[in-house]
Amino acid sequence: MEKVLIVEDELHARTGLTELIESWGYKAECAADGLEGLEKAVAWAPAIVVTDLKMPRMDGMELLERLAELPQRIAVVMLTAQGSIESAVEAMRTGAYDYLPKPVDPVRLKTILQNASQQHDADTDVDLEATRRKLRDTGRMGPLVGTSPQMKPIFSLIERIAPSNVSVLVTGESGTGKELVARALHELSSRHSQPFVAVNCAAIPETLIESEIFGHEKGAFTGALERRAGCFELAEGGTLLLDEIGEMPAATQAKLLRVLEDRKLRRLGSKVETPVDVRVIAATNRDPEEAVAVGDLRGDLYYRLNVFNIQMPPLREHVSDIAGIAEKMIADMNERHNCSVTGMKDSLLKRLEAYSWPGNVRELRNTIERATIMAGTGMLGVEYLPPNFGEPGFAPALTRSGRSAVALEPGAEAGGSSDVQRYLEDQNTVRVEVGTTVDEAERQLILKTLMATHNNKTKAAEILGISSKTLQNKLKEYSNATSSVE
């Protein structure tokens, strides 16, 4: 039976919460302010503390900080007044497990306590702790690999925040492993046995994105022939990754913010709100503050998501990790392609470490996959690298992220479309005359890529390394320019 300590200065609320939590099978104690709560926490050693934010003698924030100094791990749930989202975010940054607006929603509180209890059990599980220690010692944390000075702080932060319900914003260039961070956070949390759902906001048409994320009722719009659960409901109890969050339409961002604050959603066409228990992680390859400045990302949503920021470094800044990353990739490719490659020659590793990797870890993965398939067995050498690898003018193979708009299961990153690669191998590059402006060269590149993808704008945007929204804006500019000339 888990112990829960309720710290609340208002007598009626304190009594009511204590009785409610006891009715759910917990062993409950209460305290009238933060100072009394700290004393009882030291003496009674609860697994969970539910505390009000504003209290005399010692408020909830100071209590949270003092509880963090105790030897035992305590999950702290902060009760905040309506509208004090800034205080809630600050509490999460300080180490709170979760927060709950007042007046307290009993259904939401029960869910939070259940999750916190599961996390407490996991934290005290000897096998799980041994697994975490092994991951740290070997430079591997879930799907992430790295022992460099750039990666170690990221591992430490993931380990620190994985057990909580805190929102995380993962930033970094395309291909740096932002989804791997989200998966590591999921796998090292109490939610690891529940779904992990990844959504590429840039790959879903604007007219469908709200339905994909929040679901819809039968008849909500033309073509809605049956009720459909959205990604939030598919991720119930687990983790939802919203990739390329800056490409989400403004109206959908507003609805997402309400769901994050109220933990309830309303499907399109429904009059009923549905409670959801989902941890949200967002990712973007853009500077989020710049996205806020230009109006692509709501400032209040950014503030709510950016409780913790994990900035993934480009591969060129931690080349010492290439050996370990490639070793894991070779093992993955052996299993996937039924190969028996045993490792890499030093000459190959030196070539890999000398390259700038504009496509980051994703490009490295495609390079290793190609080499593994070509070799089939034995050690990988430089002869299995793409022609002219790393030389001036070398153009890396254009690849896709390997994830559809919505991915429910962990999936490997696939190589690019063979038609596109064959076309670009034939074309080699976009040829322009001296004196051609940068804008014109860009226009030619975009149009040629669209030709290669048979006008598949989503695929073209991925190949070009830009968002679908940016591509649409560019095409609109070209169309307007043509119309004005005519």
C-alpha positions in Angstrom: 0.0 0.0 0.0 1.6 3.3 -1.1 1.9 6.1 1.3 0.5 9.5 0.2 1.1 12.7 2.2 -1.4 15.6 1.5 -0.1 19.1 2.4 -2.9 21.7 2.3 -3.5 24.7 4.5 -7.3 24.8 3.9 -8.9 22.4 6.4 -11.9 21.4 4.3 -9.8 20.7 1.2 -7.2 18.8 3.3 -9.8 16.6 4.9 -11.6 15.9 1.7 -8.5 15.0 -0.2 -7.3 12.7 2.6 -10.6 10.8 2.6 -10.8 10.6 -1.2 -7.2 9.2 -1.5 -7.8 6.7 1.3 -10.9 5.5 -0.5 -8.7 4.5 -3.4 -6.7 2.2 -1.3 -3.7 4.4 -0.4 -2.4 5.0 3.1 -2.8 8.8 3.6 -1.5 11.4 6.1 -2.0 15.1 6.0 -0.2 18.3 7.0 -1.4 21.9 7.4 1.6 23.7 5.8 4.9 23.0 4.1 7.0 23.0 7.3 4.7 20.4 8.9 4.7 18.5 5.6 8.5 18.3 5.5 8.7 17.0 9.1 6.1 14.3 8.3 7.9 13.4 5.0 11.1 12.8 6.9 9.5 10.7 9.6 6.9 8.9 7.5 8.7 8.5 4.2 5.8 8.7 1.8 6.1 7.6 -1.9 3.9 10.6 -3.1 3.3 14.1 -1.7 0.3 16.1 -2.9 0.9 19.7 -2.0 -0.7 23.0 -2.5 1.4 25.7 -4.0 0.4 28.7 -1.8 0.8 28.0 2.0 2.0 29.8 5.1 5.4 29.2 6.7 6.7 27.2 3.8 5.1 27.2 0.3 4.9 24.3 -2.1 7.9 25.3 -4.2 10.2 25.4 -1.1 8.8 22.1 0.1 9.5 20.6 -3.3 13.1 21.8 -3.1 13.6 20.4 0.4 12.0 17.1 -0.5 14.5 16.7 -3.3 17.3 16.8 -0.7 16.0 13.7 1.1 17.6 10.3 0.4 14.4 8.6 -0.7 12.7 9.5 -4.0 9.3 11.2 -3.6 6.9 12.0 -6.4 5.5 15.5 -5.8 2.2 16.5 -7.3 1.6 20.3 -7.2 -1.9 21.8 -6.8 -2.1 25.2 -8.5 -4.8 27.8 -8.8 -6.5 28.1 -12.2 -4.6 30.3 -14.6 -1.2 29.9 -12.8 0.4 27.8 -15.6 3.7 29.6 -15.2 3.9 28.4 -11.6 3.1 24.9 -12.7 5.8 24.9 -15.4 8.3 26.2 -12.9 7.4 23.4 -10.4 7.9 20.8 -13.1 11.3 22.3 -13.9 12.2 22.1 -10.2 11.3 18.4 -10.1 7.6 18.0 -9.6 6.2 14.8 -11.0 3.0 16.5 -12.2 0.6 19.3 -11.4 -3.1 19.6 -11.1 -5.3 22.8 -11.3 -7.7 23.5 -8.4 -10.5 22.7 -7.9 -9.1 19.2 -8.1 -10.5 16.8 -10.7 -10.8 13.4 -8.9 -10.4 11.4 -12.1 -7.3 13.2 -13.1 -5.8 13.0 -9.5 -6.5 9.2 -9.4 -4.7 8.7 -12.7 -1.7 10.8 -11.6 -1.4 8.8 -8.3 -1.6 5.5 -10.2 1.2 6.6 -12.6 3.3 7.9 -9.7 2.9 4.7 -7.8 4.0 2.7 -10.8 7.0 4.9 -11.2 7.9 4.5 -7.5 7.7 0.8 -7.9 9.9 1.0 -11.0 12.4 3.2 -9.2 12.8 0.7 -6.4 13.1 -2.2 -8.8 16.6 -3.6 -8.5 16.6 -5.0 -12.0 15.5 -1.7 -13.6 18.2 0.2 -11.6 20.8 -2.3 -12.7 19.7 -1.8 -16.3 20.0 2.0 -16.0 23.4 1.7 -14.5 24.5 -0.6 -17.3 23.1 1.8 -19.9 25.1 4.6 -18.4 28.3 2.6 -18.0 28.2 1.3 -21.7 27.3 4.7 -23.2 23.8 3.4 -24.2 20.5 4.7 -23.0 17.6 3.0 -24.7 18.1 3.6 -28.5 20.7 6.3 -27.9 24.5 5.7 -28.1 27.3 8.0 -27.0 30.1 8.6 -24.5 31.3 12.0 -25.7 31.2 15.1 -23.6 28.3 16.4 -25.8 26.1 13.3 -25.1 26.8 12.6 -21.4 24.8 15.7 -20.2 21.9 14.6 -22.5 21.9 11.1 -20.9 21.9 12.6 -17.4 19.0 14.9 -18.2 17.0 12.1 -19.8 17.6 9.9 -16.7 16.5 12.8 -14.5 13.3 13.7 -16.2 12.2 10.4 -17.7 10.2 9.3 -14.5 8.1 12.5 -14.5 5.2 13.6 -16.6 7.0 16.7 -17.6 6.8 18.0 -21.2 10.0 18.1 -23.2 11.0 20.0 -26.3 13.7 18.3 -28.3 15.6 20.5 -30.8 18.3 19.9 -33.3 19.1 19.5 -37.0 17.4 16.9 -39.1 18.7 13.5 -38.5 20.3 14.1 -35.1 18.2 11.6 -33.3 15.3 13.6 -31.8 12.9 10.7 -32.0 15.5 8.5 -30.3 15.5 10.9 -27.3 11.7 10.7 -27.1 11.9 6.9 -27.2 14.5 6.8 -24.5 12.3 9.1 -22.3 9.5 6.7 -22.9 11.4 3.5 -22.2 12.9 4.8 -19.0 9.6 5.9 -17.6 6.7 4.0 -15.9 4.9 4.3 -19.3 7.3 2.0 -21.1 4.7 -0.8 -21.3 2.1 1.5 -22.9 2.0 2.9 -26.5 4.6 5.2 -28.0 3.0 7.2 -30.8 5.1 9.4 -33.1 3.3 12.0 -35.3 5.1 14.0 -38.1 3.1 17.2 -38.1 4.7 18.3 -41.4 3.6 15.2 -43.2 -0.1 15.5 -42.5 -2.3 17.7 -44.8 -3.6 20.7 -42.9 -7.2 19.7 -43.5 -6.6 16.3 -41.8 -4.2 17.1 -38.9 -6.8 18.0 -36.3 -8.7 14.7 -37.0 -5.4 12.7 -36.9 -4.4 14.1 -33.6 -7.7 14.5 -31.7 -10.0 12.0 -33.6 -13.4 12.5 -35.0 -17.0 11.3 -34.8 -18.9 9.6 -37.6 -20.3 12.3 -39.9 -18.1 15.1 -38.5 -17.1 16.0 -42.0 -17.4 14.6 -45.6 -15.7 11.2 -45.6 -16.0 10.6 -41.9 -17.8 7.3 -42.2 -17.1 6.1 -38.7 -15.8 7.2 -35.4 -12.0 7.4 -35.3 -9.6 7.7 -32.3 -6.9 10.3 -32.7 -3.2 10.0 -31.7 -3.9 11.2 -28.2 -6.3 8.3 -27.6 -4.0 5.8 -29.4 -1.2 6.9 -27.0 -3.4 6.6 -23.9 -1.3 5.8 -20.9 1.9 6.2 -22.9 3.9 8.9 -24.8 3.0 11.0 -27.8 5.8 12.6 -29.9 4.7 15.6 -31.9 7.5 16.0 -34.5 7.9 19.3 -36.4 5.6 21.0 -34.0 6.2 24.4 -35.7 4.4 23.1 -38.8 1.2 22.5 -37.0 -1.6 24.9 -38.0 -2.4 27.7 -35.5 -5.9 26.5 -34.8 -4.6 23.0 -34.0 -1.9 24.5 -31.8 -4.6 26.3 -29.8 -6.6 23.1 -29.3 -3.4 21.2 -28.3 -2.7 23.8 -25.6 -6.1 23.3 -24.1 -5.6 19.5 -24.0 -2.2 19.9 -22.3 -3.7 22.2 -19.7 -7.0 20.4 -19.1 -5.9 16.8 -19.9 -9.2 16.5 -21.8 -10.0 16.5 -25.6 -13.0 16.7 -27.7 -13.1 14.8 -31.0 -14.2 16.6 -34.1 -18.0 16.5 -34.2 -18.3 15.5 -30.5 -20.0 17.4 -27.7 -18.3 15.3 -25.0 -14.9 15.8 -23.5 -12.7 12.7 -23.1 -10.0 12.6 -20.3 -6.6 11.6 -21.6 -3.5 10.5 -19.8 -0.6 11.1 -22.2 2.9 12.5 -21.9 3.6 14.8 -24.7 7.1 15.3 -26.2 7.6 17.8 -29.0 10.4 18.1 -31.5 11.6 20.6 -34.1 14.6 21.1 -36.4 14.0 24.9 -36.3 15.0 27.5 -33.7 11.7 27.5 -31.7 12.1 31.1 -30.5 12.5 32.1 -34.2 9.4 30.1 -35.0 7.5 32.0 -32.3 8.8 35.3 -33.6 7.5 34.7 -37.1 4.2 33.3 -35.9 4.6 29.7 -36.8 4.6 28.5 -33.2 2.3 30.0 -30.5 4.3 31.5 -27.7 2.0 30.1 -24.9 2.3 26.6 -26.4 6.1 26.9 -26.7 6.2 28.0 -23.0 4.1 25.0 -22.0 6.1 22.4 -24.1 9.5 23.8 -23.2 9.6 22.8 -19.6 12.8 21.1 -20.4 14.8 21.5 -23.6 17.1 18.8 -25.0 19.3 20.2 -27.7 20.7 17.4 -29.9 24.2 18.2 -31.3 25.0 17.6 -35.0 27.1 14.5 -35.6 30.1 16.6 -36.7 30.3 18.0 -33.2 30.7 14.6 -31.5 32.5 12.4 -34.1 34.1 10.4 -31.2 30.7 8.7 -30.9 30.7 7.5 -34.5 32.5 4.2 -33.6 29.9 3.2 -31.0 26.9 4.4 -33.1 28.1 2.5 -36.1 28.7 -0.6 -34.0 25.1 -0.6 -32.9 23.9 0.1 -36.5 25.9 -2.8 -37.9 24.3 -5.1 -35.3 20.9 -3.8 -36.3 21.6 -4.2 -40.1 22.9 -7.7 -39.6 19.7 -8.7 -38.0 17.5 -6.9 -40.6 19.3 -8.0 -43.7 20.6 -11.4 -42.5 24.2 -10.3 -42.8 27.2 -11.3 -40.6 29.4 -8.2 -40.7 31.8 -8.3 -37.7 33.0 -4.7 -37.5 34.8 -1.9 -39.3 38.4 -1.5 -40.3 40.4 1.4 -38.9 40.7 2.9 -42.3 36.9 3.1 -42.7 36.4 4.6 -39.2 39.0 7.3 -40.0 37.1 8.2 -43.2 33.8 8.3 -41.3 35.2 10.5 -38.6 36.8 12.9 -41.1 33.4 13.5 -42.9 31.1 16.5 -42.0 27.8 14.5 -42.0 25.3 17.1 -43.2 22.6 14.5 -42.8 23.8 13.6 -39.3 23.1 10.2 -37.7 20.4 9.5 -40.3 23.0 9.8 -43.1 25.4 7.7 -41.1 22.8 5.0 -40.7 22.1 4.9 -44.5 25.9 4.7 -45.2 26.3 1.8 -42.7 23.3 0.0 -44.1 24.6 0.3 -47.7 28.1 -0.9 -46.6 26.7 -3.8 -44.6 24.5 -5.0 -47.5 27.3 -4.8 -50.0 29.8 -6.6 -47.7 27.4 -9.2 -46.4 30.1 -10.6 -44.1 33.5 -9.9 -42.6 34.9 -6.4 -41.8 33.7 -3.2 -43.5 36.3 -1.3 -45.4 36.5 1.9 -47.4 35.7 0.0 -50.6 32.0 -0.2 -49.4 31.6 3.6 -49.1 29.6 5.4 -51.8 31.7 6.6 -54.8 33.7 9.8 -54.1 32.6 9.7 -50.4 33.8 12.9 -48.6 35.4 14.4 -51.6 34.7 18.0 -52.8 31.4 18.0 -54.7 30.2 14.7 -53.1 26.4 14.7 -52.6 25.2 12.4 -50.0 22.4 10.0 -50.8 19.1 11.8 -50.4 17.1 10.0 -47.8 13.8 10.1 -46.0 13.1 10.0 -42.3 11.5 6.5 -42.7 8.5 7.5 -40.6 5.0 7.9 -42.0 2.8 10.7 -40.7 1.8 8.6 -37.8 4.0 5.8 -36.5 2.7 3.5 -33.7 5.7 1.1 -33.5 9.5 1.6 -33.5 10.6 1.5 -37.1 13.8 1.6 -39.0 14.7 4.5 -41.1 14.5 3.5 -44.7 16.6 4.7 -47.6 15.2 7.2 -50.1 13.0 6.4 -53.0 14.9 4.5 -55.6 13.3 6.4 -58.4 14.4 9.7 -56.8 17.9 8.5 -56.2 18.2 7.1 -59.7 17.0 10.4 -61.2 19.4 12.5 -59.1 22.3 10.1 -59.9 21.6 10.7 -63.5 21.3 14.5 -63.0 24.1 14.6 -60.5 23.2 18.1 -59.6 21.3 21.1 -60.7 23.4 22.9 -63.2 23.2 26.7 -63.4 25.0 29.3 -65.4 27.4 31.8 -63.8 25.4 34.9 -62.9 22.3 32.9 -61.9 20.8 34.3 -58.7 20.5 32.2 -55.6 16.7 32.5 -55.7 16.7 31.2 -59.3 19.1 28.3 -58.4 16.8 27.4 -55.5 13.7 27.5 -57.8 15.4 25.1 -60.3 16.3 22.7 -57.5 12.8 22.7 -56.1 11.2 22.2 -59.5 13.6 19.4 -60.5 13.0 17.6 -57.2 9.3 17.8 -57.8 9.8 16.3 -61.2 11.8 13.5 -59.7 9.1 12.7 -57.1 6.3 12.9 -59.7 5.0 16.0 -58.0 4.8 14.3 -54.6 5.2 17.5 -52.4 5.6 15.7 -49.1 8.4 13.5 -50.5 10.0 16.5 -52.2 10.0 18.5 -49.0 11.7 15.7 -47.1 14.3 15.3 -49.8 15.0 19.0 -49.9 15.2 19.2 -46.1 12.4 21.7 -45.7 8.9 21.6 -44.3 5.9 21.0 -46.5 4.6 24.4 -45.5 7.8 26.1 -46.7 7.6 24.2 -50.0 4.0 25.2 -50.5 4.9 28.9 -49.8 7.8 28.7 -52.4 5.5 27.2 -55.0 2.9 29.9 -54.3 5.6 32.5 -54.8 6.6 31.0 -58.2 2.9 30.9 -59.2 2.3 34.5 -58.3 5.5 35.6 -60.1 4.4 33.8 -63.3 0.9 35.3 -63.0 2.3 38.8 -62.7 4.5 38.4 -65.7 1.5 37.2 -67.8 
